């Protein structure tokens, strides 16, 4: 089913494309990248597209370029991919985490073009490539039907697209096919780095959760007696219980739902656990 942010992104890109078509028909804008003196329209791509030569004078383009497309197939394919791969991620992560990831991948595509590419880039492909990567990492064996005929696992589709983007970007210099290969590659690389960092945090938190469950199963009620000072094991159990609650909060509302204090608590708990493991080894 369509999720809120996926719906907003599809609507925003579609409306933007329709508005551009109307303005182009009435002569208010031009799609020419370099508008000559005889052209009366406003060169839309130069103003909203990301141009490495104008990164300082047009900083907004690092975001707006994701909402500008050069033709019907361009916007249709990008939005179709977002429609298929975006909703499962938004449902799993939550809206805030999903839109942040989408924007990070889109900006990553622009930055890769800034470093390695040339010319003006437009389109949401960098962000969509990042979404496809995240989908394949979460559901690697999910089948994608190519042309509704050939079933291919998601992980192989993304590997192929990533390899094609890498080859096209670095090993076909001088070939102008109108495709921003560095933007595609940037969306994949930046998305992977971002998710990899999150996985490391998640791995530490999951280890804490497993230890907490084992400790709860191993608790044995003792006899009576006077209250004594909390033992180190009791203190650790208290910390683990808090970590467990924070993990449940992350699972329900995403990592962004944590406060700054809760994040610091998890970081400190993770450092303590790592220190204990090093001493034991």
C-alpha positions in Angstrom: 0.0 0.0 0.0 1.1 3.6 -0.6 2.8 5.1 2.4 2.6 8.8 3.3 6.1 10.0 2.3 6.2 7.9 -0.9 2.9 9.4 -1.9 4.1 12.9 -1.2 7.3 12.4 -3.2 5.4 10.9 -6.2 2.8 13.7 -6.1 5.5 16.4 -5.8 7.5 15.0 -8.7 4.5 14.5 -10.9 3.0 17.9 -10.2 6.4 19.5 -10.9 6.6 17.7 -14.2 3.1 18.7 -15.3 3.7 22.3 -14.3 6.9 22.4 -16.3 5.1 21.0 -19.4 2.4 23.7 -19.2 4.9 26.5 -18.7 6.9 25.1 -21.6 3.9 25.1 -23.9 3.1 28.7 -23.1 6.7 29.7 -23.6 7.3 30.7 -20.1 10.2 28.4 -19.7 12.7 26.6 -21.9 14.3 23.2 -21.4 17.4 24.2 -23.3 20.4 23.9 -21.1 22.1 26.9 -22.7 19.4 29.3 -23.7 20.5 31.5 -26.6 19.5 35.1 -27.2 16.7 34.0 -29.5 15.2 31.8 -26.8 12.6 33.8 -24.8 11.9 31.1 -22.2 13.4 30.7 -18.8 16.1 27.9 -18.8 14.6 25.8 -16.1 17.3 23.2 -15.9 20.1 25.7 -15.4 18.2 27.2 -12.4 16.9 24.1 -10.7 19.3 21.4 -11.9 22.6 20.7 -10.1 25.5 22.3 -11.8 28.9 21.7 -10.3 30.1 25.1 -11.7 27.3 26.9 -9.7 27.4 25.0 -6.5 28.2 28.1 -4.5 25.8 30.5 -6.3 22.9 28.1 -6.5 23.1 25.9 -3.3 19.4 25.1 -3.4 20.0 23.0 -6.5 21.4 20.1 -4.4 17.8 19.5 -3.4 15.7 20.9 -6.3 17.5 18.8 -8.9 15.7 15.7 -7.5 12.3 17.1 -8.5 13.2 18.1 -12.1 12.9 15.6 -14.9 13.7 15.8 -18.6 10.9 13.8 -20.0 7.9 11.5 -19.3 9.9 8.3 -19.2 12.4 9.8 -16.9 9.9 10.8 -14.3 7.7 7.7 -14.9 10.5 5.2 -14.3 11.8 6.9 -11.2 8.4 7.2 -9.6 7.6 3.6 -10.6 10.7 2.3 -8.8 9.9 4.5 -5.8 6.3 3.1 -5.8 7.5 -0.5 -5.7 10.5 -0.2 -3.3 9.7 2.7 -1.1 6.6 1.6 0.9 8.1 -1.5 2.5 11.0 0.6 3.7 8.8 3.4 5.1 6.7 0.9 6.9 9.7 -0.7 8.5 11.7 2.5 9.3 9.0 5.1 9.8 8.4 8.2 7.8 11.1 10.4 9.3 13.9 7.9 8.8 12.7 7.1 5.3 12.6 10.7 4.0 15.9 11.4 5.7 17.5 8.5 4.0 15.9 9.5 0.6 17.3 13.0 0.9 20.8 11.8 2.0 21.0 9.5 -1.1 19.9 12.3 -3.4 22.5 14.7 -1.9 25.1 11.9 -2.2 24.3 11.6 -5.9 24.9 15.4 -6.3 28.1 15.3 -4.4 29.5 12.4 -6.5 28.7 14.4 -9.6 30.4 17.4 -8.0 33.6 15.4 -7.4 33.7 13.2 -10.5 31.1 14.3 -13.0 30.4 17.2 -15.2 27.6 19.2 -16.5 24.1 19.7 -15.1 22.2 16.7 -13.6 18.5 16.4 -12.9 16.1 13.7 -11.7 15.5 11.6 -8.6 17.5 8.7 -9.8 20.3 9.0 -7.2 17.7 8.9 -4.3 15.8 6.1 -6.0 18.9 4.0 -6.4 19.5 4.4 -2.7 16.0 3.2 -2.0 16.5 0.2 -4.2 19.7 -0.6 -2.4 18.0 -0.5 1.0 15.2 -2.7 -0.2 17.7 -5.3 -1.5 19.6 -5.3 1.8 16.4 -5.8 3.8 14.8 -8.3 1.4 17.6 -9.7 -0.7 15.8 -12.7 -1.9 12.6 -10.9 -2.9 11.8 -11.5 -6.5 11.6 -8.7 -9.1 9.9 -9.6 -12.3 11.8 -8.0 -15.2 9.4 -7.1 -17.9 6.8 -9.1 -15.9 8.4 -12.2 -17.3 11.8 -12.9 -15.7 12.0 -13.3 -11.9 15.3 -12.1 -10.5 16.2 -11.7 -6.8 16.5 -8.1 -5.6 20.1 -8.4 -4.5 21.2 -9.4 -8.1 19.2 -6.6 -9.7 20.9 -4.0 -7.4 24.4 -5.6 -8.0 23.8 -5.4 -11.7 22.7 -1.8 -11.6 25.5 -0.8 -9.3 28.1 -2.6 -11.5 26.6 -0.9 -14.6 26.7 2.5 -13.0 30.3 2.0 -11.9 31.4 0.8 -15.3 29.5 3.6 -17.2 30.9 6.3 -14.9 34.6 5.4 -14.9 35.2 3.3 -17.9 33.3 5.0 -20.7 34.8 8.5 -20.6 33.6 10.9 -23.3 30.5 8.9 -24.0 27.5 11.2 -23.6 24.3 9.1 -23.2 22.4 11.7 -21.2 22.5 9.6 -18.1 23.9 10.9 -14.8 25.9 7.7 -13.9 27.8 9.4 -11.1 24.6 10.4 -9.5 23.4 6.8 -9.6 26.6 5.6 -8.2 26.6 8.3 -5.5 23.1 7.3 -4.3 24.2 3.7 -4.0 27.6 4.4 -2.2 26.3 7.0 0.2 23.2 4.9 1.0 25.4 1.9 1.7 27.7 3.9 4.0 24.8 5.4 5.8 23.1 2.0 6.3 26.4 0.3 7.2 26.9 2.7 10.1 23.4 2.1 11.3 23.9 -1.7 11.1 26.9 -1.5 13.4 24.8 0.4 16.0 22.0 -2.1 15.5 24.4 -5.0 16.0 25.5 -3.7 19.3 22.0 -3.0 20.5 20.8 -6.5 19.4 23.7 -8.1 21.4 22.5 -6.2 24.4 19.0 -7.4 23.9 20.0 -11.0 23.6 22.1 -10.7 26.8 19.2 -9.2 28.6 16.9 -12.0 27.6 19.4 -14.6 28.8 19.8 -12.8 32.1 16.1 -12.6 32.7 15.8 -16.4 32.1 18.6 -17.1 34.5 17.2 -15.0 37.4 16.6 -17.1 40.6 14.8 -15.7 43.6 16.9 -15.9 46.7 15.9 -16.1 50.4 15.0 -13.3 52.8 17.4 -11.1 54.6 18.3 -7.5 55.1 18.5 -5.2 52.0 22.0 -4.8 50.7 23.7 -2.5 48.3 23.0 -3.3 44.6 25.5 -5.7 43.2 27.3 -4.9 40.0 25.1 -7.6 38.3 22.0 -5.8 39.5 23.3 -2.5 38.1 24.0 -4.2 34.8 20.6 -5.8 34.7 19.1 -2.3 35.3 21.1 -0.9 32.4 20.0 -3.8 30.2 16.4 -3.2 31.0 16.7 0.4 29.9 18.4 -0.7 26.7 15.6 -3.1 26.1 13.0 -0.4 26.4 15.0 1.9 24.0 15.2 -1.0 21.5 11.5 -1.4 21.6 11.1 2.3 21.0 13.4 2.2 18.0 11.5 -0.8 16.6 8.2 1.0 17.0 9.1 4.5 15.9 12.6 4.4 14.3 16.0 5.6 15.5 14.9 9.3 15.1 12.4 8.9 18.0 15.3 8.7 20.5 16.2 11.9 22.4 19.7 13.1 22.6 20.0 11.9 26.1 18.8 8.4 25.1 21.3 8.3 22.3 24.1 9.2 24.7 22.9 6.5 27.1 23.1 3.9 24.3 26.5 5.0 23.2 27.8 4.8 26.8 26.2 1.4 27.3 27.8 0.2 24.1 31.3 1.4 25.1 30.9 -0.3 28.5 30.0 -3.5 26.9 32.9 -3.4 24.5 35.3 -2.7 27.3 33.9 -5.6 29.3 34.3 -7.9 26.3 37.9 -6.8 25.8 38.8 -7.6 29.4 37.2 -11.0 29.2 39.2 -11.8 26.1 
